[in-house]
Amino acid sequence: MSTTAATPGRATTGTATTQEIRHHKPPRKAMLLSALAWIISILFVLPVLWMILTSFHSETDAAANPPKIFAPLSTEGYHAFFGSHPWPPILNSATASIISTALVIVLALPAAYALSIRPVKKWSDVLFFFLSTKFMPAVAALLPVYLIAEKIHFLDNIWLLVILYTSMNLPIAVWMLRSFLSEVPVEMLEAAEVDGANLVTTLRKIIAPVIMPGIASAALICFIFSWNELLFARVLTGTRAETAPVFLTGFVTSQGLFLAQVCAASFVISLPVLIAGFAAQDKLVQGLSMGAVK
């Protein structure tokens, strides 16, 4: 008959030892990092919450110094915003952002395919060229773009913004989608070739479903960049093609109080981006964590 000697300082409890239980406890460093992440997240969210709270105050309470947190709630800012006919600028922003994002994905997917799965000659130089287009500040290209648009009578036209937003976001989408396409198993593509699938069928029915998180994250980022763009929209548009960010700047005046109106307008104009981000948050997180910023 054999006996089992208990090790000093090590209590045996059924199936797990004390050391094994301690091993499953989260390390102190991970807890500190988690707490730091929560603190940073709260710091990022606080200005947004303050903006929403200020939008429900009267102009007098919103401009008070020090701020009146518990001031009476009011919808004065929202009445002023919706009374100024904001729907045409919002529709212009939606048109430019959605169409340009769709064009970016349609153009970036085959380009990323050619740079990853079927790499062209000197593909690294091509990638660097795409990246180099983001080196120059946007304001440096503003005057040439304005002169060209004026020459061809394209000012104050929403399609000019569609073209500009597509060209501005295309390099970002190509880089992001290339990271995902590089992780697609070659065996899937070889099987598609054996079955006789052409390039369009392969991209649409095989590759696109596999990298859908990457497509969703790239599309969402391009949509946000297009929706928030102000510089070109401010200079190149007027009354017909005015976008939501340009319309928002009209509430800032040199006379009178305007803080509550600006906060109300900012919150309403930010809603489409917030809704899109919330709807695609699982795809966005999965996309950014699987290789888009690898």
N, C-alpha and C positions, 0 to 999 in steps of 0.2 A: 504494500500500500504506500502510495506516494503522498507526500505532504507538500503544500505550497507555502513558502515563507513570505510573509508580507514585507515589503520593502519599507524601511524606516522613512517617515515623512511623506509616504505616498498612500493615500487612502484608496481602497478599491470599492467601487460602488456599482454593482451589477455589471454593466457593459462599458462604462466610461470611467476613466481615472480623473483625478483632480487636475492633472496636467493637461489632459485632453479637453476638459471643460474650459480651462483657462485659455487653451489654444483657440477655442471658438469665440472668445470674447474679442470685440473689435479693438485693435491697438489704439493707444492714446493718440498717436500721430494722425490716424484716420479720423478720429473723433474731432481733433482740432481742425483738420482740413475741412471736414463737413460743417463745423460751426462757422469757419471763415467763409465758406461758400454761401451759407445762409445769410451772413452779415452783408456780404457783397450784393447778393440778390435783393435784400431789403433796401440797400442804398440805391440800387437801380430803380426799384419800384416806387420808392417814396416820392420822387418828383412827379411821376405819373398820377399817383393818388392825390398829391397836392393840387395838380392841375384840374383833376376831376372835381375835387372839393371846391376849388376857387370858381369853377364854372357855375356852381350853384349858389354863388353869393351875388349880392348886388354890387354895382360898380364901386360904391363908396366903401363897402366892407372889404372888397377885394383889394383895393388900393391902400387900405389902412396899414399903418406902420407903428407898432408891431402888428403882425397879421392877427386877425380875429378868427380863430379856429372854430369857435362855437357861435359864430354869427348866424342870424336867421337865414334859412335857405330861400333861394329865389331862382326863378327860371328866366330872369331878365336877359341874361346873355344868350340863351337859346332862342328866345323870341326875336332878338336882334339878328341872330345868325340866319334863322329860317326865313325871316322877313326880308332878307337881302337877296333872295333868289339864288341859292347856292347850287342848284341842280345842274345847270349847264356846265360849270367848271368841274363838278364832280364827274359828270358823264364824260367830259373830255379826258380827264385823268384815267378813268376806267377804260375808255377806248384805247388810248395810247399805251397804257400799261399792259392790258390783256393781249392786244394784237402784237405788240413788240415782244412780249414774253413767248407767245406761241411761235413767232417767227424765229426767235433765238433758239428754242428747243429743236425746231425742225431743221435749222441750219447747223446747230452744234452737234447733233447726234451723229450724222455721217462724217463730220469733220473729226470728231473724237474717235470714231471707228477707224478712220484712216490713219490716225496718229497713235493708235494703241494696238488693235487687233491685226490690222493690215498696214503696218507702218510704211509711210512713203519714205523716199530718200531724204536724208538730212531732216528727219522729223524733229530733232531737238532744236534745229534752227527755226523751224516753223513755230514750235512752241514758244521759243524766245521772242519771235516776232509778235505773236499774240500778246505776250506779257508786256512787251515794250510799248504797245499802244496805250497802256495804262500809266506809263511813266510821265507823260506830259500833262500838266494841269489842264483841266477843262477850260479855264478862262483863257488859256493861250490859243485855243482853237475857236474862241467865240467870235472874234472879228472876221476871220475868213469864212466861217459858216454863215454869219449874218450877211456878208457881201454876196456870197453865192446865192443864198435864199432870196435876197432882194433882186438879184440879176434875173433869176428865173421866175420871179413873182410868186414865191412860195412862202412868204412871211404870213404869219397869223393863220397857219394851216396845220391841222392836227396830224396830217400825214408826214409833215416834216419832223415832228416829234417822234412819230413811230419809227422813221428811218434812223434818227439820231439815237434813240433808246436801244434799238436793235444793235446798232454798231457799237454802242458803249458797253452793252452787257454780253455780247457774243464771246469775247475772250474769256470772261469769267466762267461762262457755261461750258466752253470747250475744255478748259482746265479741270473743272469739276467732273464732267462726264467722262473724261479720259481716265481719271482715277478709278472710276467704277468699271469701265470697260476693260481695264487691265486685269481685273479680278474675275472676269467671266471665263469659265472653264473652256479650253479649246475643244474638248470633246463634244460639247454641245454644238459648236459651229461645224465641226466635221460631220456630225450626225445630220445636221440640216443640209449640208452640201450633198451628202449621200442620198437624202430624200428628194433632192432636186429643188430645194428652196433657193430663190434668187436673193439678191442683196436686200431689196425692199421687204420681202417676206421675212427674212432673217432679222432685220432690224425691228420690224413691227410685231412679230409674233414670238420671237425667241429672246432677243436681247432686251427689248423695252420692258417686258414683265420682270426680268431678272434685276435690272438696274432701276426699277421704278422708284425706290427711295432716293437715288441720286437725281433722277429727273425731277422728282417733287421738290427736293431741296434746292436744286439749281433754279427751277421755275419760281419758287417762292422768293429767293434772294433777288432774282432779276425783277420780279414784280414789285418788291419793296423799293429797290433802287429806282425804278421807273416812276413809281407813285410819289416818291419823296423828292424827285429832281426839281430844282427850282431855278438854277442859273439860266439854262437855255430856254426854259419855259417863260421866264421873266422877260428875256430880251427878245425872243423870236415870236412871241404871241401877243395878241391884243385883246379884242373883245370876243371874237368868234372862237378862238382856240385856247382861251384862258383855262389853265388847269387849277386844281384845288389848292396847291401850295401858293400859287400866285394870288388866288382869291383870298387866301388867308392873310397875306401881307397887307391887304387893303384895310384890315381892321386896325392896324397900327397907325395912329394919327398923331400929329403934333399938338393937338388941342383936345381937351376933354379926357375922360377916363375910358379906357378900353380893355382893361385886363380881363374882366369877366367874359367879355365877348370873344377875346382871343382864345381864352381857355376853352370856352364852349365850342368854338369853331375847330380848334385843334383836336378836341376829343372826338367830334363827329367825323372829321376828315381822317382821323387815325383808325376809326372803326373797321373799314374794309381790310386794312393790313392786319389788324388784330384778329379779325374773324378768319382771314386766310391762314394766318399763323397757327391759330388754335385748331382749325380744321385739319391742317397738315402737320401737326406737331409730332405725331409718331413717325411719319415719314421723314420729317426734317431731322429729328434726333437720330434716327437710324441711319440716315444718309450721311450726316456729318460725322458720325462715329465709325462708319464702316470704311471710310477712305476718302471722303471729299476734302478733308483737311489733313490727310495722312502725311 
